[in-house]
Each structure stands twice: as C-alpha cells, then as structure tokens.
Amino acid sequence: MSNQFKNQMREVMSTAHRIFALTGESWSVCVKRAWANRHVKVAMKVMVVRFSYLKTTGEVREAQGTLLDSIVPPTKGTGRKKNEDVQCYFDVEAQGWRSFRKSNLIGICHE
C-alpha cells in the first residue's frame, strides 16, 4: 500500500470516527459521509464545487465553494488551532469565507 493511500484512509477513518462520536449515526452512514467530505475537499482544491449541507439552524444550504489558489484571496493565519470537525471554503457567490460541520454535509449537487 502506498503512503498516499494510507494517509487518505487515515483521514477518512478519523473523520468517520469524529462524525460517529458527534451524531451517533450508524458506522456505515458515518463512513459514507466521511468519504463525501473527502471528495468535496479534494474537488474544491481544483475547481468550484456545488454542494449542500445542513446549517445549524436546520436550513439546507447550497453553496458554490472552492479552495483553488487562483480564486481564493490571500490570507494570513489567525493563530487558531484548526477544528477537525469543520470544513472551511471560499464561497464564490458571497466572495467570502464560510464553513460547515463535516457531520452536516449532504453531498455534491448534480445538475
């Protein structure tokens, strides 16, 4: 097994464990959601992605986000520790940074 694959699996399983601890949902649902988070994150690094998630208010939010260096404005560190339960992204519609809880990701929107 390659190191890249091991790291990918470690990240997905770690995310699945955190989702399981937060939600108490079945393990298979948590693993599927962890893989969906991985796909969204990887896709945002190379393009603008349309995805949806459940906001803390219970409202479903459809977003167009990216992590693509050519679109994202330069940032400086905040000095805060990264929260592993949250995915940050640059919202191309609002032209600002947004985030969602990984456990609330619904998935990539297909047209």
VEXMAR-246685 format. One record per residue: z, x, y of N, C-alpha, C in turn; residue number from 1. Coordinates in nm, 4 decimals, always signed. Layout:
% residues N
PT        n.Z        n.X        n.Y       ca.Z       ca.X       ca.Y        c.Z        c.X        c.Y   num
PT          Z          X          Y          Z          X          Y          Z          X          Y   NUM
...
% end
This chain:
% residues 111
PT        n.Z        n.X        n.Y       ca.Z       ca.X       ca.Y        c.Z        c.X        c.Y   num
PT    +0.0000    +0.0836    -0.1185    +0.0000    +0.0000    +0.0000    +0.0000    +0.0879    +0.1247     1
PT    -0.0801    +0.0488    +0.2221    -0.0868    +0.1272    +0.3453    +0.0338    +0.0977    +0.4337     2
PT    +0.0641    +0.1924    +0.5204    +0.1754    +0.1743    +0.6142    +0.1504    +0.0572    +0.7083     3
PT    +0.0238    +0.0391    +0.7481    -0.0106    -0.0704    +0.8384    +0.0216    -0.2053    +0.7725     4
PT    -0.0140    -0.2199    +0.6455    +0.0141    -0.3434    +0.5729    +0.1648    -0.3640    +0.5567     5
PT    +0.2370    -0.2573    +0.5244    +0.3824    -0.2668    +0.5098    +0.4476    -0.3109    +0.6409     6
PT    +0.4025    -0.2528    +0.7523    +0.4580    -0.2894    +0.8828    +0.4279    -0.4348    +0.9172     7
PT    +0.3064    -0.4783    +0.8844    +0.2673    -0.6162    +0.9091    +0.3552    -0.7116    +0.8279     8
PT    +0.3742    -0.6810    +0.7005    +0.4576    -0.7648    +0.6143    +0.6029    -0.7653    +0.6614     9
PT    +0.6518    -0.6498    +0.7042    +0.7896    -0.6389    +0.7540    +0.8068    -0.7285    +0.8771    10
PT    +0.7093    -0.7242    +0.9680    +0.7160    -0.8057    +1.0892    +0.7137    -0.9550    +1.0551    11
PT    +0.6248    -0.9956    +0.9662    +0.6135    -1.1367    +0.9285    +0.7406    -1.1849    +0.8587    12
PT    +0.7918    -1.1075    +0.7655    +0.9118    -1.1490    +0.6931    +1.0343    -1.1520    +0.7846    13
PT    +1.0429    -1.0582    +0.8764    +1.1528    -1.0567    +0.9727    +1.1475    -1.1815    +1.0609    14
PT    +1.0277    -1.2165    +1.1080    +1.0104    -1.3369    +1.1882    +1.0453    -1.4603    +1.1066    15
PT    +1.0016    -1.4647    +0.9817    +1.0314    -1.5786    +0.8950    +1.1825    -1.5947    +0.8751    16
PT    +1.2535    -1.4840    +0.8569    +1.3996    -1.4893    +0.8410    +1.4660    -1.5443    +0.9666    17
PT    +1.4197    -1.5005    +1.0835    +1.4776    -1.5490    +1.2090    +1.4497    -1.6984    +1.2273    18
PT    +1.3273    -1.7406    +1.1959    +1.2927    -1.8832    +1.2068    +1.3784    -1.9649    +1.1102    19
PT    +1.3951    -1.9144    +0.9888    +1.4773    -1.9830    +0.8882    +1.6210    -1.9984    +0.9371    20
PT    +1.6757    -1.8918    +0.9943    +1.8135    -1.8953    +1.0437    +1.8286    -1.9931    +1.1605    21
PT    +1.7262    -2.0010    +1.2454    +1.7329    -2.0903    +1.3617    +1.7118    -2.2365    +1.3263    22
PT    +1.6189    -2.2627    +1.2347    +1.5774    -2.4010    +1.2105    +1.6314    -2.4611    +1.0821    23
PT    +1.6551    -2.3781    +0.9807    +1.6979    -2.4297    +0.8517    +1.5863    -2.4984    +0.7750    24
PT    +1.4624    -2.4828    +0.8227    +1.3473    -2.5414    +0.7539    +1.3243    -2.4691    +0.6221    25
PT    +1.2398    -2.5244    +0.5382    +1.2130    -2.4615    +0.4090    +1.1522    -2.3229    +0.4312    26
PT    +1.1751    -2.2357    +0.3329    +1.1266    -2.0983    +0.3430    +0.9748    -2.0949    +0.3580    27
PT    +0.9025    -2.1800    +0.2851    +0.7556    -2.1782    +0.2924    +0.7066    -2.2163    +0.4317    28
PT    +0.7729    -2.3126    +0.4962    +0.7363    -2.3515    +0.6324    +0.7619    -2.2350    +0.7281    29
PT    +0.8742    -2.1661    +0.7101    +0.9084    -2.0530    +0.7975    +0.8093    -1.9389    +0.7818    30
PT    +0.7667    -1.9103    +0.6595    +0.6688    -1.8035    +0.6361    +0.5342    -1.8417    +0.6976    31
PT    +0.4920    -1.9661    +0.6818    +0.3654    -2.0113    +0.7419    +0.3702    -1.9995    +0.8932    32
PT    +0.4827    -2.0387    +0.9518    +0.4957    -2.0297    +1.0975    +0.4988    -1.8832    +1.1424    33
PT    +0.5619    -1.7958    +1.0649    +0.5653    -1.6524    +1.0980    +0.4237    -1.5942    +1.0945    34
PT    +0.3446    -1.6316    +0.9933    +0.2056    -1.5842    +0.9877    +0.1251    -1.6374    +1.1052    35
PT    +0.1472    -1.7639    +1.1424    +0.0767    -1.8216    +1.2573    +0.1108    -1.7443    +1.3844    36
PT    +0.2388    -1.7076    +1.4004    +0.2797    -1.6278    +1.5159    +0.2089    -1.4932    +1.5168    37
PT    +0.1993    -1.4313    +1.4013    +0.1308    -1.3017    +1.3903    -0.0163    -1.3150    +1.4300    38
PT    -0.0821    -1.4208    +1.3814    -0.2236    -1.4420    +1.4133    -0.2443    -1.4640    +1.5632    39
PT    -0.1569    -1.5437    +1.6247    -0.1686    -1.5704    +1.7682    -0.1488    -1.4409    +1.8470    40
PT    -0.0473    -1.3644    +1.8116    -0.0179    -1.2399    +1.8832    -0.1334    -1.1399    +1.8720    41
PT    -0.1854    -1.1219    +1.7523    -0.2961    -1.0279    +1.7304    -0.4203    -1.0750    +1.8053    42
PT    -0.4493    -1.2053    +1.7987    -0.5671    -1.2589    +1.8669    -0.5556    -1.2437    +2.0185    43
PT    -0.4338    -1.2643    +2.0738    -0.4151    -1.2525    +2.2185    -0.4363    -1.1099    +2.2680    44
PT    -0.4246    -1.0124    +2.1794    -0.4457    -0.8736    +2.2210    -0.5940    -0.8418    +2.2419    45
PT    -0.6836    -0.9274    +2.1910    -0.8266    -0.9004    +2.2027    -0.9055    -1.0099    +2.2737    46
PT    -0.8424    -1.1273    +2.2987    -0.9144    -1.2356    +2.3660    -0.8161    -1.3390    +2.4198    47
PT    -0.8702    -1.4384    +2.4886    -0.7909    -1.5517    +2.5348    -0.7840    -1.6512    +2.4188    48
PT    -0.6637    -1.6973    +2.3887    -0.6409    -1.7855    +2.2745    -0.5857    -1.9185    +2.3234    49
PT    -0.6391    -2.0271    +2.2695    -0.5857    -2.1598    +2.2975    -0.4925    -2.1976    +2.1833    50
PT    -0.3656    -2.2242    +2.2151    -0.2664    -2.2559    +2.1132    -0.1697    -2.3598    +2.1681    51
PT    -0.0881    -2.4151    +2.0801    +0.0091    -2.5148    +2.1241    +0.1461    -2.4828    +2.0660    52
PT    +0.2470    -2.5277    +2.1382    +0.3852    -2.5099    +2.0937    +0.4702    -2.6218    +2.1505    53
PT    +0.5856    -2.6394    +2.0924    +0.6802    -2.7413    +2.1357    +0.7728    -2.6790    +2.2397    54
PT    +0.7747    -2.7370    +2.3591    +0.8646    -2.6880    +2.4630    +1.0073    -2.7315    +2.4304    55
PT    +1.1051    -2.6698    +2.4936    +1.2452    -2.7038    +2.4674    +1.2767    -2.8469    +2.5088    56
PT    +1.1935    -2.9065    +2.5947    +1.2116    -3.0457    +2.6373    +1.1595    -3.1439    +2.5329    57
PT    +1.0892    -3.0919    +2.4300    +1.0313    -3.1773    +2.3269    +0.8847    -3.2081    +2.3515    58
PT    +0.8348    -3.1661    +2.4659    +0.6951    -3.1889    +2.5025    +0.6063    -3.0845    +2.4349    59
PT    +0.4872    -3.1274    +2.3897    +0.3908    -3.0336    +2.3322    +0.3111    -2.9719    +2.4458    60
PT    +0.2996    -2.8414    +2.4444    +0.2261    -2.7681    +2.5492    +0.1080    -2.6987    +2.4870    61
PT    -0.0105    -2.7239    +2.5413    -0.1290    -2.6491    +2.5026    -0.1502    -2.5416    +2.6075    62
PT    -0.1681    -2.4203    +2.5630    -0.1798    -2.3077    +2.6552    -0.3027    -2.2249    +2.6227    63
PT    -0.3524    -2.1570    +2.7244    -0.4554    -2.0559    +2.7063    -0.3926    -1.9251    +2.7507    64
PT    -0.3605    -1.8419    +2.6520    -0.2880    -1.7195    +2.6823    -0.3556    -1.5962    +2.6277    65
PT    -0.3156    -1.4828    +2.6828    -0.3700    -1.3554    +2.6382    -0.2707    -1.2430    +2.6630    66
PT    -0.2950    -1.1325    +2.5957    -0.2248    -1.0069    +2.6196    -0.3268    -0.8966    +2.6454    67
PT    -0.4496    -0.9362    +2.6740    -0.5615    -0.8445    +2.6952    -0.5417    -0.7660    +2.8242    68
PT    -0.5435    -0.6329    +2.8129    -0.5166    -0.5453    +2.9278    -0.6106    -0.5698    +3.0456    69
PT    -0.7348    -0.6089    +3.0202    -0.8307    -0.6293    +3.1292    -0.8030    -0.7574    +3.2084    70
PT    -0.7203    -0.8468    +3.1560    -0.6881    -0.9725    +3.2245    -0.5461    -0.9719    +3.2795    71
PT    -0.4542    -0.9155    +3.2037    -0.3124    -0.9154    +3.2410    -0.2905    -0.8216    +3.3596    72
PT    -0.2193    -0.8692    +3.4630    -0.1907    -0.7807    +3.5767    -0.0926    -0.6708    +3.5365    73
PT    -0.0946    -0.5594    +3.6080    +0.0000    -0.4520    +3.5759    +0.1437    -0.5015    +3.5898    74
PT    +0.2275    -0.4589    +3.4967    +0.3674    -0.4995    +3.5001    +0.4566    -0.3771    +3.4939    75
PT    +0.5784    -0.3964    +3.5378    +0.6772    -0.2908    +3.5222    +0.7911    -0.3468    +3.4398    76
PT    +0.8551    -0.2638    +3.3662    +0.9637    -0.3080    +3.2788    +1.0764    -0.3732    +3.3549    77
PT    +1.1410    -0.4689    +3.2894    +1.2530    -0.5381    +3.3525    +1.3848    -0.4734    +3.3142    78
PT    +1.3811    -0.3855    +3.2148    +1.5038    -0.3230    +3.1685    +1.5804    -0.4100    +3.0706    79
PT    +1.5276    -0.5304    +3.0436    +1.5936    -0.6210    +2.9499    +1.5511    -0.5898    +2.8070    80
PT    +1.6423    -0.6146    +2.7155    +1.6128    -0.5976    +2.5742    +1.5164    -0.7085    +2.5304    81
PT    +1.4181    -0.6737    +2.4488    +1.3205    -0.7702    +2.4022    +1.3874    -0.8715    +2.3099    82
PT    +1.3585    -0.9995    +2.3321    +1.4091    -1.1063    +2.2464    +1.3064    -1.1285    +2.1352    83
PT    +1.3428    -1.0971    +2.0132    +1.2505    -1.1061    +1.8994    +1.2162    -1.2496    +1.8620    84
PT    +1.2898    -1.3469    +1.9141    +1.2643    -1.4876    +1.8827    +1.1642    -1.5511    +1.9788    85
PT    +1.1212    -1.4769    +2.0797    +1.0351    -1.5303    +2.1846    +0.9057    -1.4500    +2.1928    86
PT    +0.7937    -1.5212    +2.2128    +0.6641    -1.4563    +2.2342    +0.6241    -1.4777    +2.3797    87
PT    +0.6044    -1.3694    +2.4526    +0.5572    -1.3761    +2.5904    +0.4051    -1.3680    +2.5903    88
PT    +0.3439    -1.4322    +2.6886    +0.1984    -1.4265    +2.7028    +0.1623    -1.4498    +2.8487    89
PT    +0.0418    -1.4101    +2.8861    -0.0073    -1.4341    +3.0210    -0.0910    -1.5601    +3.0168    90
PT    -0.0495    -1.6623    +3.0909    -0.1194    -1.7903    +3.0953    -0.2368    -1.7765    +3.1925    91
PT    -0.3599    -1.7848    +3.1401    -0.4775    -1.7635    +3.2241    -0.5028    -1.8814    +3.3181    92
PT    -0.4537    -2.0002    +3.2843    -0.4711    -2.1155    +3.3728    -0.3740    -2.1084    +3.4903    93
PT    -0.2485    -2.0781    +3.4629    -0.1457    -2.0722    +3.5664    -0.1395    -1.9357    +3.6347    94
PT    -0.2091    -1.8362    +3.5766    -0.2076    -1.6992    +3.6292    -0.0653    -1.6456    +3.6411    95
PT    +0.0122    -1.6653    +3.5346    +0.1494    -1.6157    +3.5344    +0.2002    -1.5967    +3.3924    96
PT    +0.3125    -1.5285    +3.3824    +0.3731    -1.5036    +3.2515    +0.4486    -1.6266    +3.2050    97
PT    +0.4365    -1.6560    +3.0765    +0.5069    -1.7665    +3.0123    +0.5582    -1.7165    +2.8779    98
PT    +0.6412    -1.7954    +2.8137    +0.6905    -1.7593    +2.6806    +0.7231    -1.8860    +2.6025    99
PT    +0.7320    -1.8700    +2.4715    +0.7719    -1.9799    +2.3846    +0.8534    -1.9234    +2.2697   100
PT    +0.9374    -2.0090    +2.2129    +1.0138    -1.9689    +2.0947    +0.9186    -1.9654    +1.9762   101
PT    +0.9223    -1.8568    +1.9005    +0.8336    -1.8430    +1.7854    +0.8524    -1.9562    +1.6862   102
PT    +0.9735    -2.0076    +1.6769    +1.0012    -2.1171    +1.5841    +0.9358    -2.2481    +1.6291   103
PT    +0.8888    -2.2548    +1.7545    +0.8278    -2.3769    +1.8080    +0.6754    -2.3727    +1.8106   104
PT    +0.6152    -2.2673    +1.7609    +0.4694    -2.2582    +1.7596    +0.4124    -2.3649    +1.6664   105
PT    +0.3137    -2.4382    +1.7161    +0.2443    -2.5375    +1.6341    +0.1225    -2.4724    +1.5704   106
PT    +0.0438    -2.4012    +1.6520    -0.0706    -2.3296    +1.5952    -0.1818    -2.3102    +1.6966   107
PT    -0.2888    -2.2481    +1.6498    -0.4074    -2.2247    +1.7312    -0.4847    -2.3554    +1.7405   108
PT    -0.5305    -2.3886    +1.8596    -0.6086    -2.5106    +1.8803    -0.7554    -2.4814    +1.8519   109
PT    -0.8149    -2.5646    +1.7721    -0.9569    -2.5518    +1.7403    -1.0305    -2.6657    +1.8073   110
PT    -1.1440    -2.6334    +1.8647    -1.2206    -2.7377    +1.9358    -1.3192    -2.8032    +1.8461   111
% end
